[in-house]
């Protein structure tokens, strides 16, 4: 029924690799510390804003999370679904490079079934590679560039629906009727983020309209753990060397001169709405302190008046004063924090673009826990500038020190910088300066890399301190040691820890077996046949390899969904 309803734009979220169900690939722990699985089925938060903007302006829009549907239903026929759709245009996100294969292949399927329906790509990676996309892949007609494309997409849809010229639309690159590629410059994005939406109600209405709730689910397990995210900022003040969303990358790629902060009033409105729909955690994306003490205080004062019962998660990009933790604890009874120092080594951390000391990390942890934080997540990484194998193990020793000093509310993690270096990040633009050797630079090279049999070979880089094999070995060994420490200090149950330990050891063994096949088999068909024999193991050891999914989760404080309120607002709210 839902497939036949009138739709102007269908937004499709692709899997990492389109035919991942058929390909033998050991993805490893690349997604262990994010909610989604190894195919990164979580669609961009920007889908909410885009959908809210278009629907409010009369453009009927639908989101279909193809990655999630294909992951959770082995019989889900992506081609059949696309073949039945008849929108005015298809939109596909190519935000992060792990979707390089899936995005282009989904576009190909759209064109195969609907040669006259335009296909639009958008996102950071689409922005960076817009010329290659339009010159190399005829299945793509338009690329919208930048980090704020709502208004440009709205105007593009109006033009496509009325057969008007698109020449005037900012941020747009396209293949013209004469076959030549045209590219309008990226306009500096607006300073005010209040024009953008954190519009979950629009998504709920969409699910009811098309009778297709599954297609809006953002990641596997969300129905039981419906965490929501609220964007507080577009852009960033920080210059982390590996980040494609850093101040450097946003300036070069999206022409964003400064971050755009959502007003405290709008943030509080967003939180209030979400607490009326669910008792699940709410993640405020972006460090509130980026905009200054007055801004952070205004947001926290608004939360204090609201008194949310949900777990609220705040990010820390750098050292925060005690007053911040005191105000935050008064505002939110169920408060949690996230911080990513990347390494225990202050020199390595500085090279990676983070400028705070260990004593400041420890002081913030102490204040957060003293003021009643329910959980403090601390993230370390393998594969960053200046880091050797021994340095990775030293980071685990630092975790031991922290776990011994603080109670079990402190939860450290370690994960690989994988699979790719972000385009326009400082490392991408200056690999030698940061000690990197990049194997892939074009979009097509990244697409082909995603088809390699192991995350070792998918990795787009090595460093002067570790080759790809050492990065893989360091990641598994560090994960194993940290898991044992979590058992010792009571962060996880013994049964969970023992299960994770077995999985890590089996994953390490599987990685070595794949290496042997790659090195022994020169014949492509024989190699694939042997790899296909390991396919079930590959998928099994690409989920929750170095930590259990529950470790990264916060609490659901009551009913997951307040269905009567959602239904009421879907029917009557403006």
C-alpha positions, 0 to 999 in steps of 0.5 A: 500500500505505502509504495503506491502513495504519491511521493515527490522525493524518496530519500534512500539510505544505502548499505556500505556495500550494496550486495553485502549479503553476498560478499565475504568480508570481515569488517572487524570492529569498525562499528563496535562503538557506534549504534549501527552495525558494520554496514553503517545502516544509521542514516544521517541526522540531516535526513530529519532536517531535510524531510522537515523542511521539504514537507513543510513546504509542500514537497511530499518526502519519504525516507527508506532505510535500505541498509536496515531493511536489507540487514534485518530481512534476508528476503528484502528485495531492494530492486523490487522496492525501487522498481515500484517507486515513482517519485519525481526524484530520488535522493541518496546520501553519500555523507561518509566514505563507507557508503561509497559502494552502496550509494553508487550502486543504489543510484544505478538501480534507480536509473535501471528501473527509472531512466527518466527520474533524476537521481540526486546525491548529497553529503560531505563525500558527495561534495568532495567528489562531485566532479568525479561522480558526475563525470564517472557515474551516469546514474547520478544527475545532480550533486548538492554540495555543502553541509546545509542543503535544505533550501537548495534541495527545496528549490531543486525539487520545485524546478524539477516538478515544474520543468524549470532551469536549475542554473540559478541554484546555489551549491548545485553541480549537475550534468546539463542536457549537452552532457557537460558538467556544470557547477555552481559555487557553494554559498556560505551556509547561514549563521543561524541553525534555528532554520534547521529541524530536529523533526522526529514528528515528521518521521513518525507521520511518514511511518504512519502515512506509508504504513512502513515503520521499518523503513524509518528505523535508523539502526538495528536494535533501535526499536528496543533502544530508541535513542534520539539525537539533537543537533546543537550546532553545524560546523565545529570549533575544533581541528581534530586531524582525522575529522572530516567535520573539523573547522578546517574541513568545513571551511575548505569543503563547505565554505563554513567560516564559523559554526552555527549554533542552535539557540538554547530556546530551540534546543530546549523545545527539541528536548521537550518534544522528545521527552514527550515521545520517549523515555529513551536517552537523548544525545545532544550532539556538539559540546555546549561549551564551544559557543561559550559559557553564557550559551552553555549556561542558557541551555542548562538553565532551560533543561533545569526548568524542563527537568527531563527524566530521560538520560541526557548525554553531553559531549566534551571536546576539551576541558570543562570547568567545575561550574559546568558539571555543577550546573549540568547536574542541577539541570539533568538528574540522569546525566551522562558524558562522552569524551574522546582523548584518543590517546593517553600520550599528550604529545600524540593527542596534541598532534591529533588536534586535541589540546588538553592534558591528562590531569584535565581529563581526570579532573573532569571525570572526578567532577562529573562523577562527584556531581552524580553523572550516571556514566562517563564514556572515554574513547581511545583510538588506534591508527592516529598520528604518532602512535606505535603498537606499544603506545596503544598498549600504554593507552590500555595501561592508562585505562587501568589506572583510571579504572582503579582510581574511579568507580564503574561509571567510568567506561573506557573504549578503544576502536580503530580509525577505520575504514577510511581517512575523511576527505578534507581532514587535515590528514587527508590534505597533508598526509606526509606532515602527519605521518600517513601513507594513503592508498586510495584518493579517488571515489572509485578506489574507495569503492573497490577497497570496500570489496576487499575480504578483510578490514585490514585490506579495506583500511585506506592508510598506514602510518610511519609507526604502524602498517595495516597489519600492525593496526589490526593486531593492535586493535584486537589486542588492545580490545582484549586487554581492555575487556579483561580490565572491565571484567576485573573492575566490574564494568561488565559481567563476567559472562559478557567479558568471557564471551567478548574475549572468545570473540576477539580471539576467534576474530584474530584467528579468522583474520590470520586465515584470511591473510593466508588465503589472500597470499596463497591464492593467485586464482581469483575464483579459487580465492573467492570460493575459499573466502565464501567458506568463511562468510558466516564467521566473517559476519559473526565476528564483525558484530560486537567484536571488541566490546558488547553493544550494551556497553555503549548504551545508556538507560531507557528510563521508562516506556520506550515510546509514548504511543498515545502522545505520538499518535495525537501529535501526528493527527493534530500538532501543527 
